[in-house]
């Protein structure tokens, strides 16, 4: 994925969308999204290119600090179960 396509807003909204799938409280989802988005955007600035899988794995690692079920959703994206 070109880093030009990666935006803070898209990452933030994706985290909140997945949190809603799990039924997390909106305030909790917002806090997790705020903290994780900042970490992921800082991480992405050190790279010239990342894959969608790289992004999902980084999101999962950061989210796991706050909610393991939400992290699992990102770990499992695009995998056949």
MDAnalysis code that builds the backbone (N, CA, C; Angstrom):
import MDAnalysis as mda
import numpy as np

u = mda.Universe.empty(243, n_residues=81, atom_resindex=np.repeat(np.arange(81), 3), trajectory=True)
u.add_TopologyAttr("name", ["N", "CA", "C"] * 81)
u.add_TopologyAttr("resid", np.arange(1, 82))
u.add_TopologyAttr("resname", ["UNK", "UNK", "UNK", "UNK", "UNK", "UNK", "UNK", "UNK", "UNK", "UNK", "UNK", "UNK", "UNK", "UNK", "UNK", "UNK", "UNK", "UNK", "UNK", "UNK", "UNK", "UNK", "UNK", "UNK", "UNK", "UNK", "UNK", "UNK", "UNK", "UNK", "UNK", "UNK", "UNK", "UNK", "UNK", "UNK", "UNK", "UNK", "UNK", "UNK", "UNK", "UNK", "UNK", "UNK", "UNK", "UNK", "UNK", "UNK", "UNK", "UNK", "UNK", "UNK", "UNK", "UNK", "UNK", "UNK", "UNK", "UNK", "UNK", "UNK", "UNK", "UNK", "UNK", "UNK", "UNK", "UNK", "UNK", "UNK", "UNK", "UNK", "UNK", "UNK", "UNK", "UNK", "UNK", "UNK", "UNK", "UNK", "UNK", "UNK", "UNK"])
u.atoms.positions = np.array([
    [0.848, -1.172, 0.000],
    [0.000, 0.000, 0.000],
    [0.892, 1.234, 0.000],
    [0.593, 2.120, -0.881],
    [1.306, 3.378, -0.899],
    [0.955, 4.156, 0.363],
    [1.935, 4.760, 0.955],
    [1.669, 5.535, 2.170],
    [0.787, 6.741, 1.882],
    [0.741, 7.138, 0.613],
    [-0.129, 8.257, 0.251],
    [-1.600, 7.896, 0.480],
    [-1.932, 6.602, 0.371],
    [-3.306, 6.157, 0.572],
    [-3.653, 5.976, 2.044],
    [-2.647, 5.915, 2.881],
    [-2.861, 5.710, 4.316],
    [-3.125, 7.062, 4.970],
    [-4.286, 7.182, 5.558],
    [-4.578, 8.443, 6.236],
    [-4.955, 8.166, 7.681],
    [-4.666, 9.120, 8.509],
    [-4.981, 9.005, 9.926],
    [-6.477, 8.806, 10.125],
    [-7.257, 9.525, 9.363],
    [-8.713, 9.430, 9.488],
    [-9.204, 8.026, 9.125],
    [-8.677, 7.447, 8.032],
    [-9.101, 6.108, 7.620],
    [-8.748, 5.064, 8.672],
    [-7.553, 5.150, 9.220],
    [-7.125, 4.201, 10.250],
    [-8.027, 4.332, 11.473],
    [-8.252, 5.557, 11.896],
    [-9.082, 5.835, 13.068],
    [-10.494, 5.277, 12.878],
    [-11.089, 5.524, 11.727],
    [-12.446, 5.064, 11.449],
    [-12.519, 3.541, 11.357],
    [-11.499, 2.917, 10.791],
    [-11.473, 1.457, 10.688],
    [-11.450, 0.813, 12.078],
    [-10.676, 1.356, 12.972],
    [-10.620, 0.826, 14.340],
    [-11.990, 0.975, 14.999],
    [-12.593, 2.138, 14.877],
    [-13.905, 2.360, 15.492],
    [-14.976, 1.454, 14.870],
    [-14.911, 1.250, 13.572],
    [-15.882, 0.389, 12.896],
    [-15.783, -1.047, 13.425],
    [-14.570, -1.559, 13.548],
    [-14.385, -2.921, 14.055],
    [-14.780, -3.013, 15.531],
    [-14.546, -1.962, 16.276],
    [-14.936, -1.947, 17.689],
    [-16.462, -2.015, 17.817],
    [-17.175, -1.350, 16.913],
    [-18.639, -1.410, 16.925],
    [-19.128, -2.825, 16.634],
    [-18.421, -3.527, 15.750],
    [-18.777, -4.916, 15.445],
    [-18.762, -5.754, 16.720],
    [-17.806, -5.480, 17.590],
    [-17.701, -6.213, 18.857],
    [-18.645, -5.690, 19.931],
    [-19.274, -4.566, 19.668],
    [-20.189, -3.992, 20.645],
    [-19.494, -3.208, 21.743],
    [-18.278, -2.742, 21.471],
    [-17.584, -1.922, 22.468],
    [-18.281, -0.574, 22.617],
    [-18.244, -0.039, 23.805],
    [-18.800, 1.281, 24.085],
    [-18.113, 2.309, 23.186],
    [-18.866, 3.265, 22.689],
    [-18.329, 4.268, 21.765],
    [-17.154, 5.031, 22.366],
    [-17.238, 5.355, 23.655],
    [-16.149, 6.076, 24.309],
    [-14.880, 5.243, 24.378],
    [-15.038, 3.961, 24.657],
    [-13.891, 3.051, 24.705],
    [-13.259, 2.924, 23.326],
    [-14.099, 2.767, 22.315],
    [-13.608, 2.648, 20.946],
    [-12.846, 3.896, 20.526],
    [-13.350, 5.051, 20.928],
    [-12.699, 6.321, 20.581],
    [-11.321, 6.431, 21.232],
    [-11.222, 6.055, 22.488],
    [-9.942, 6.119, 23.200],
    [-8.928, 5.175, 22.555],
    [-9.354, 3.943, 22.281],
    [-8.456, 2.974, 21.651],
    [-8.023, 3.492, 20.286],
    [-8.964, 3.981, 19.499],
    [-8.650, 4.490, 18.164],
    [-7.668, 5.658, 18.226],
    [-7.866, 6.562, 19.165],
    [-6.955, 7.702, 19.303],
    [-5.534, 7.241, 19.594],
    [-5.383, 6.374, 20.587],
    [-4.056, 5.929, 21.001],
    [-3.368, 5.100, 19.926],
    [-4.102, 4.177, 19.343],
    [-3.516, 3.275, 18.354],
    [-3.198, 4.005, 17.052],
    [-4.075, 4.878, 16.623],
    [-3.843, 5.606, 15.373],
    [-2.551, 6.406, 15.438],
    [-2.305, 7.088, 16.547],
    [-1.068, 7.856, 16.679],
    [0.163, 6.962, 16.573],
    [0.124, 5.802, 17.220],
    [1.264, 4.867, 17.174],
    [1.480, 4.338, 15.760],
    [0.392, 3.954, 15.107],
    [0.495, 3.375, 13.771],
    [0.972, 4.411, 12.756],
    [0.495, 5.619, 12.859],
    [0.935, 6.655, 11.923],
    [2.417, 6.973, 12.115],
    [2.886, 7.001, 13.360],
    [4.313, 7.227, 13.621],
    [5.134, 6.079, 13.036],
    [4.672, 4.853, 13.209],
    [5.338, 3.667, 12.673],
    [5.404, 3.741, 11.144],
    [4.308, 4.150, 10.511],
    [4.252, 4.163, 9.052],
    [5.190, 5.207, 8.438],
    [5.466, 6.260, 9.170],
    [6.337, 7.319, 8.643],
    [7.775, 6.826, 8.458],
    [8.138, 5.742, 9.120],
    [9.493, 5.187, 9.024],
    [9.627, 4.242, 7.832],
    [8.582, 4.066, 7.051],
    [8.577, 3.132, 5.939],
    [8.214, 3.830, 4.638],
    [8.798, 3.334, 3.559],
    [8.472, 3.913, 2.255],
    [7.231, 3.248, 1.669],
    [6.941, 2.019, 2.130],
    [5.776, 1.300, 1.639],
    [5.417, 0.220, 2.654],
    [4.124, -0.054, 2.782],
    [3.685, -1.134, 3.663],
    [2.575, -1.908, 2.965],
    [2.447, -3.171, 3.322],
    [1.348, -3.957, 2.779],
    [0.153, -3.819, 3.709],
    [-0.996, -4.195, 3.202],
    [-2.187, -4.163, 4.049],
    [-2.029, -5.140, 5.211],
    [-1.372, -6.266, 4.947],
    [-1.118, -7.230, 6.009],
    [-0.205, -6.630, 7.080],
    [0.841, -5.906, 6.652],
    [1.724, -5.225, 7.617],
    [0.911, -4.293, 8.505],
    [0.038, -3.529, 7.879],
    [-0.779, -2.571, 8.614],
    [-1.690, -3.285, 9.613],
    [-2.364, -4.324, 9.159],
    [-3.271, -5.047, 10.064],
    [-2.524, -5.692, 11.220],
    [-1.335, -6.217, 10.969],
    [-0.560, -6.832, 12.044],
    [-0.082, -5.776, 13.043],
    [0.327, -4.624, 12.548],
    [0.739, -3.535, 13.453],
    [-0.456, -3.050, 14.265],
    [-1.601, -2.894, 13.611],
    [-2.810, -2.504, 14.326],
    [-3.136, -3.527, 15.412],
    [-3.052, -4.807, 15.070],
    [-3.363, -5.859, 16.046],
    [-2.429, -5.789, 17.247],
    [-1.128, -5.607, 16.995],
    [-0.165, -5.530, 18.117],
    [-0.454, -4.356, 19.035],
    [-0.780, -3.215, 18.461],
    [-1.054, -2.032, 19.278],
    [-2.401, -2.154, 20.000],
    [-3.409, -2.657, 19.308],
    [-4.742, -2.782, 19.900],
    [-4.753, -3.815, 21.014],
    [-3.918, -4.836, 20.895],
    [-3.882, -5.910, 21.896],
    [-3.591, -5.357, 23.295],
    [-2.922, -4.228, 23.378],
    [-2.625, -3.592, 24.666],
    [-3.912, -3.143, 25.373],
    [-4.985, -2.969, 24.595],
    [-6.231, -2.434, 25.128],
    [-7.386, -3.442, 25.085],
    [-7.426, -4.267, 24.018],
    [-8.544, -5.193, 23.883],
    [-8.138, -6.357, 22.973],
    [-8.047, -7.547, 23.536],
    [-7.587, -8.710, 22.773],
    [-8.572, -9.156, 21.699],
    [-9.859, -9.035, 21.964],
    [-10.848, -9.437, 20.963],
    [-10.783, -8.529, 19.731],
    [-10.637, -7.256, 19.963],
    [-10.524, -6.313, 18.845],
    [-9.234, -6.574, 18.070],
    [-8.162, -6.855, 18.774],
    [-6.900, -7.172, 18.112],
    [-7.047, -8.406, 17.227],
    [-7.779, -9.394, 17.713],
    [-7.981, -10.624, 16.947],
    [-8.668, -10.341, 15.612],
    [-9.591, -9.397, 15.592],
    [-10.257, -9.059, 14.333],
    [-9.241, -8.574, 13.285],
    [-8.260, -7.782, 13.740],
    [-7.251, -7.287, 12.812],
    [-6.244, -8.373, 12.438],
    [-5.917, -9.243, 13.373],
    [-5.012, -10.358, 13.086],
    [-5.619, -11.295, 12.049],
    [-6.930, -11.418, 12.066],
    [-7.617, -12.390, 11.230],
    [-8.142, -11.837, 9.913],
    [-7.946, -10.575, 9.656],
    [-8.466, -9.983, 8.412],
    [-7.907, -10.719, 7.202],
    [-8.778, -10.968, 6.248],
    [-8.432, -11.605, 4.973],
    [-7.934, -13.032, 5.117],
    [-8.279, -13.675, 6.212],
    [-7.916, -15.086, 6.393],
    [-9.198, -15.904, 6.348],
    [-9.108, -17.017, 5.702],
    [-10.253, -17.924, 5.627],
    [-10.296, -18.734, 6.916],
    [-11.464, -18.750, 7.548],
    [-11.612, -19.491, 8.808],
    [-12.564, -20.642, 8.582],
])
